[in-house]
Every structure is written in C-alpha cells, then in structure tokens.
Amino acid sequence: MDPNQQPQPQPQPGELPQQPTPPAAPQPYAQPAPAPLPQPVPQQQAPQQQWQPAPTPQQQPGYPQAPSAYAAPQAPQPYSANYLDSIAPPPPKAPFLSGTFGKLFFVLIGLFVLAVSLIVAFSGQDKTADLQQMVVRLENMNNSAKTSDKYLKSSNLSNINSTYQIWLAGTKAQGEELLKLGDVKKTDYSKTMVASEKKLATDLDAKLEDARLSATLNRVYANSMTAETEKLVAMLTAMSKKSSSQKIRDYAKTANETLKQIQKDFDEYVDDGN
C-alpha cells in the first residue's frame, strides 16, 4: 500500500459502497475569463471655495479677439472723484471765428482787401490819372484865356495869349486822343479831381474879373498866367519821368518844350497898353 494514499472509508452495513468519482473531462479551447472592469473610485467632495472671476486672457498684438458673450462679470469698481465729470456732456465748442484766431483772420482779410484796393488803384485806367487831370486843367485854362483875351489892352500880351490858346487847344486834343486809345472816357474821370479843378478855374475867373473891373487886367493876367504855366510845366515834367506809358511820357516831354517858352514870355511881358 502507498503510504501517501489515503485509506478509503469502509461502507457501513446497509450502505452502498461509494462510487469512485470520474475524472473531469477536459474542456476544449477554453477561453480565459474576461478581466473585471475597473470600478470608479468615489471622489471626495472638494471643500467649497469662494468664487473668483476667470482671468482675462492677454490679447496678442495683431490678432484682435471678438468679445465673448460668456465673459465673467467684473467686480463693481468704486466711484472716483471725477465720475460726474466723466459722464457729463462735453462743453460746447467755441465758434470758429472766436478768440485770437478770429481776430487774426479778420486782420488778414482786411490786409487782403487793402492790397487788392492798392493794386486796382495803380492799375488799369488809374495809370492815366495824371493825364486826365492835365486834360481837364487845359480845358479850364483855355476857357479862361478866351474870356480874358477880348479885354486885354496890350498887343504884346494879346499875342502871347494867342500862342498860349493854340498850345492849350492842341495839347488838350492830343491828351484826349491818348485817353481814347486807352479806352478811357470822359465819364471815367475821377469825380473828386474834376470838382477840384473846377474850383481852381472858378477862383481864377473871379480874380480876373475883379482885375478887369479895376482896370488892372493886363498886369494881373500876365502875372496869373506866369504862375499857372509854371504849374503846368511842373505837372508835365513829372509825367515825362514817372508815367508807366511811353506814349504819355513822350507827349508830356514834347508839350513841355513849347510851354516853357510861353511861360518865359508871360514872365518877361512888357506892358505897352494900360
């Protein structure tokens, strides 16, 4: 008997002998049992913390980000001392032409208007202002010479006066022709200048009339015409030097050559009458 073999129990009287247990049949292609699924580990409840707003992500330059509709609410900011000033409407703007700028603007406008006025005054028809005055004065002098000529009692003075009248008429006609070439009409003459020349002629005529009534016309007329022709010489000399027109300068120079001799004749006049 094998010492490692356990003794079989003997059947009791009336019991059936124990049947031997047949060996287990081998299982073909037995599959391994599936591994057990991991069971979820119960999480411990985190302690409740105070809510903090999510930090705002820093915006990268060059890539603008659209505002998020789910941004965390910002904590209320305390009111500043200038809060009312920041929400108040801006003060009204000052008018455009107010203050120092407005004053400077109007000063510049005034200077501009003055400059334009000066340009106009020394351009166009005003370049002939001296010739206009000469024509008006020659006409007035011619009228005075004609009026007094018939009352002169000296042949010498009468001859000088006749030469003077011829010069007055011819020089006046030449001046009017130059003005016509410049498209300057008599209605374009300066009203102030015409009135001033008219007053000078009226005063001269009144003086000569008083001399005629007092029988001193020859002497008074000769002296008066000496002074008047001297003024005309000065005017023509200025025109011959300062006029911007070559034709007017030539006109004044030619007229002055004859007038200077007439002025000398009046100055050296010898009375052979009264």
C-alpha positions as CSV (number, residue, x, y, z in Angstrom):
1,M,0.0,0.0,0.0
2,D,1.2,3.5,-1.0
3,P,1.9,5.4,2.1
4,N,0.7,8.7,0.5
5,Q,-2.7,7.1,-0.4
6,Q,-5.4,7.9,1.9
7,P,-7.4,4.9,3.2
8,Q,-10.9,4.6,1.8
9,P,-13.7,4.6,4.3
10,Q,-15.4,1.3,4.7
11,P,-19.1,1.1,4.0
12,Q,-21.4,0.7,6.9
13,P,-23.9,-2.1,6.9
14,G,-26.9,-1.3,4.9
15,E,-25.0,1.5,2.9
16,L,-24.0,1.2,-0.7
17,P,-20.4,1.3,-1.4
18,Q,-19.1,4.8,-2.5
19,Q,-18.7,5.1,-6.2
20,P,-15.5,6.5,-7.4
21,T,-15.7,10.0,-8.9
22,P,-14.9,10.0,-12.6
23,P,-12.2,12.5,-13.6
24,A,-13.4,15.8,-15.2
25,A,-13.5,15.8,-18.9
26,P,-11.1,18.3,-20.4
27,Q,-12.7,21.4,-21.9
28,P,-11.6,22.1,-25.5
29,Y,-10.4,25.6,-26.3
30,A,-11.3,27.0,-23.0
31,Q,-11.4,30.9,-23.2
32,P,-10.0,32.9,-20.4
33,A,-12.5,34.7,-18.2
34,P,-12.7,38.5,-19.0
35,A,-10.9,40.8,-16.8
36,P,-13.1,42.6,-14.3
37,L,-13.9,46.3,-15.3
38,P,-12.3,48.9,-13.1
39,Q,-14.7,50.3,-10.6
40,P,-15.0,54.1,-10.4
41,V,-13.2,55.4,-7.4
42,P,-15.6,57.5,-5.4
43,Q,-14.4,61.1,-5.4
44,Q,-14.2,63.1,-2.3
45,Q,-16.2,66.2,-2.3
46,A,-13.9,69.2,-2.6
47,P,-14.3,71.8,0.0
48,Q,-16.4,74.8,-1.2
49,Q,-14.2,77.7,-2.2
50,Q,-15.0,81.3,-2.7
51,W,-15.8,82.1,-6.4
52,Q,-13.1,84.0,-8.3
53,P,-13.6,85.6,-11.7
54,A,-11.8,83.9,-14.5
55,P,-8.6,85.9,-15.5
56,T,-9.0,87.8,-18.8
57,P,-6.6,86.3,-21.3
58,Q,-4.0,88.7,-22.5
59,Q,-4.7,89.8,-26.1
60,Q,-2.0,89.1,-28.5
61,P,-1.0,92.1,-30.7
62,G,-2.1,92.0,-34.3
63,Y,-4.9,89.5,-33.7
64,P,-8.0,91.2,-32.4
65,Q,-10.3,88.9,-30.5
66,A,-14.1,89.2,-30.6
67,P,-15.7,89.9,-27.3
68,S,-17.1,86.8,-25.6
69,A,-20.7,86.7,-24.6
70,Y,-19.8,84.4,-21.7
71,A,-17.2,86.6,-20.1
72,A,-17.2,86.5,-16.4
73,P,-18.8,89.5,-14.7
74,Q,-16.4,92.2,-13.5
75,A,-16.5,93.2,-9.9
76,P,-18.0,96.6,-9.4
77,Q,-15.4,99.4,-9.3
78,P,-15.6,102.1,-6.6
79,Y,-16.8,105.6,-7.8
80,S,-13.9,108.0,-8.5
81,A,-13.9,111.7,-7.5
82,N,-14.2,112.7,-11.2
83,Y,-17.0,110.3,-12.0
84,L,-19.6,113.1,-12.5
85,D,-17.2,114.9,-14.8
86,S,-16.6,111.8,-16.9
87,I,-20.4,111.2,-17.5
88,A,-21.2,114.9,-18.1
89,P,-21.7,116.1,-21.7
90,P,-18.6,117.8,-23.2
91,P,-18.7,121.7,-23.2
92,P,-19.9,123.3,-26.4
93,K,-17.2,124.1,-28.9
94,A,-16.2,127.7,-29.3
95,P,-17.3,129.4,-32.6
96,F,-14.8,129.0,-35.5
97,L,-14.0,132.8,-35.7
98,S,-13.8,133.5,-32.0
99,G,-10.8,134.3,-29.9
100,T,-7.3,135.1,-31.2
101,F,-7.8,133.1,-34.3
102,G,-10.9,135.1,-35.3
103,K,-9.1,138.4,-34.7
104,L,-6.2,137.3,-36.8
105,F,-8.5,136.0,-39.5
106,F,-10.3,139.4,-39.9
107,V,-6.9,141.2,-39.8
108,L,-5.7,139.1,-42.7
109,I,-8.9,139.7,-44.6
110,G,-8.5,143.5,-44.1
111,L,-4.9,143.4,-45.3
112,F,-6.0,141.4,-48.4
113,V,-8.8,143.9,-49.2
114,L,-6.3,146.8,-48.8
115,A,-3.8,145.1,-51.1
116,V,-6.4,144.5,-53.8
117,S,-7.5,148.1,-53.5
118,L,-3.9,149.3,-54.0
119,I,-3.5,147.1,-57.0
120,V,-6.6,148.4,-58.5
121,A,-5.7,152.0,-57.7
122,F,-2.4,151.7,-59.5
123,S,-3.6,149.6,-62.5
124,G,-5.9,149.9,-65.4
125,Q,-7.4,153.4,-66.0
126,D,-5.8,154.9,-62.9
127,K,-2.5,154.8,-64.7
128,T,-3.8,157.7,-66.7
129,A,-4.9,159.8,-63.7
130,D,-2.2,162.4,-64.3
131,L,-3.2,162.7,-68.0
132,Q,-6.9,163.0,-67.1
133,Q,-6.0,165.9,-64.7
134,M,-3.9,167.6,-67.4
135,V,-6.7,167.4,-70.0
136,V,-9.3,168.9,-67.5
137,R,-6.9,171.7,-66.5
138,L,-6.0,172.6,-70.1
139,E,-9.7,172.8,-70.9
140,N,-10.4,175.2,-68.0
141,M,-7.3,177.3,-68.8
142,N,-8.4,177.6,-72.4
143,N,-11.8,178.9,-71.3
144,S,-10.3,181.5,-69.1
145,A,-7.8,182.6,-71.8
146,K,-10.6,183.1,-74.3
147,T,-12.8,185.0,-71.8
148,S,-10.0,187.4,-70.9
149,D,-8.4,187.8,-74.4
150,K,-11.1,190.3,-75.6
151,Y,-10.5,192.6,-72.6
152,L,-6.7,192.8,-72.9
153,K,-5.4,196.3,-73.9
154,S,-1.8,195.2,-74.7
155,S,-0.8,193.9,-78.2
156,N,2.3,192.1,-76.7
157,L,0.2,190.4,-74.1
158,S,-2.6,189.6,-76.6
159,N,0.0,187.9,-79.0
160,I,1.4,185.8,-76.2
161,N,-2.1,184.8,-75.1
162,S,-3.0,183.8,-78.6
163,T,0.0,181.5,-78.8
164,Y,-1.0,180.2,-75.4
165,Q,-4.5,179.4,-76.5
166,I,-3.2,177.5,-79.5
167,W,-1.0,175.4,-77.3
168,L,-3.8,174.8,-74.8
169,A,-6.2,173.5,-77.5
170,G,-3.6,171.4,-79.3
171,T,-2.2,169.8,-76.1
172,K,-5.7,169.1,-74.8
173,A,-6.7,167.3,-78.1
174,Q,-3.5,165.2,-78.0
175,G,-4.2,164.2,-74.4
176,E,-7.8,163.2,-75.2
177,E,-6.6,161.1,-78.1
178,L,-4.2,159.2,-75.8
179,L,-7.0,158.6,-73.3
180,K,-9.2,157.3,-76.1
181,L,-6.5,154.8,-77.1
182,G,-6.6,153.6,-73.5
183,D,-10.4,153.3,-73.6
184,V,-10.8,156.0,-71.0
185,K,-13.9,158.1,-71.5
186,K,-14.6,161.5,-70.0
187,T,-17.2,159.9,-67.8
188,D,-14.5,157.7,-66.3
189,Y,-12.6,160.7,-64.9
190,S,-12.3,161.0,-61.2
191,K,-15.2,163.0,-59.8
192,T,-13.1,164.4,-57.0
193,M,-10.4,165.6,-59.4
194,V,-12.9,167.2,-61.7
195,A,-14.5,169.1,-58.9
196,S,-11.2,170.2,-57.5
197,E,-10.1,171.5,-60.9
198,K,-13.4,173.3,-61.4
199,K,-13.0,175.2,-58.2
200,L,-9.5,176.3,-59.2
201,A,-10.9,177.6,-62.5
202,T,-13.7,179.4,-60.8
203,D,-11.4,181.2,-58.4
204,L,-9.1,182.2,-61.3
205,D,-12.0,183.6,-63.3
206,A,-13.3,185.6,-60.3
207,K,-9.8,187.1,-59.8
208,L,-9.5,188.1,-63.5
209,E,-13.0,189.6,-63.4
210,D,-12.1,191.7,-60.4
211,A,-8.9,192.9,-62.3
212,R,-11.0,193.8,-65.3
213,L,-13.4,195.8,-63.2
214,S,-10.5,197.6,-61.6
215,A,-8.7,198.3,-64.9
216,T,-5.6,196.2,-64.0
217,L,-6.4,193.2,-66.1
218,N,-3.1,193.3,-68.2
219,R,-0.8,193.1,-65.2
220,V,-3.0,190.7,-63.2
221,Y,-3.5,188.4,-66.2
222,A,0.2,188.3,-67.1
223,N,1.2,187.5,-63.5
224,S,-1.6,184.9,-63.2
225,M,-0.6,183.1,-66.4
226,T,3.0,183.1,-65.4
227,A,2.1,181.2,-62.2
228,E,-0.4,178.9,-64.0
229,T,2.0,177.9,-66.8
230,E,4.7,177.3,-64.2
231,K,2.4,174.8,-62.5
232,L,1.7,173.1,-65.9
233,V,5.4,172.8,-66.6
234,A,5.9,171.0,-63.2
235,M,3.0,168.6,-64.0
236,L,4.3,167.8,-67.4
237,T,7.8,167.3,-66.1
238,A,6.5,164.7,-63.6
239,M,4.5,162.9,-66.2
240,S,7.5,162.7,-68.6
241,K,9.5,160.9,-65.8
242,K,7.0,158.9,-63.8
243,S,4.3,157.7,-66.2
244,S,4.3,154.0,-66.9
245,S,3.2,154.7,-70.5
246,Q,5.9,155.6,-73.1
247,K,3.4,157.4,-75.2
248,I,2.3,159.6,-72.3
249,R,6.0,160.3,-71.4
250,D,6.7,161.4,-75.0
251,Y,3.5,163.5,-75.0
252,A,4.5,165.3,-71.8
253,K,8.0,166.0,-72.9
254,T,7.0,167.5,-76.3
255,A,4.3,169.6,-74.8
256,N,6.7,170.9,-72.1
257,E,9.2,172.2,-74.6
258,T,6.7,174.7,-76.1
259,L,5.1,175.6,-72.8
260,K,8.4,176.6,-71.2
261,Q,8.9,179.3,-73.8
262,I,5.3,180.6,-73.3
263,Q,5.9,180.7,-69.6
264,K,9.0,182.7,-70.1
265,D,7.1,185.1,-72.4
266,F,4.4,185.7,-69.8
267,D,7.1,186.3,-67.2
268,E,9.0,188.8,-69.3
269,Y,6.0,190.6,-70.7
270,V,6.3,194.4,-71.2
271,D,3.1,196.3,-71.0
272,D,2.6,198.5,-74.0
273,G,-1.0,199.5,-73.2
274,N,-2.7,200.4,-69.9
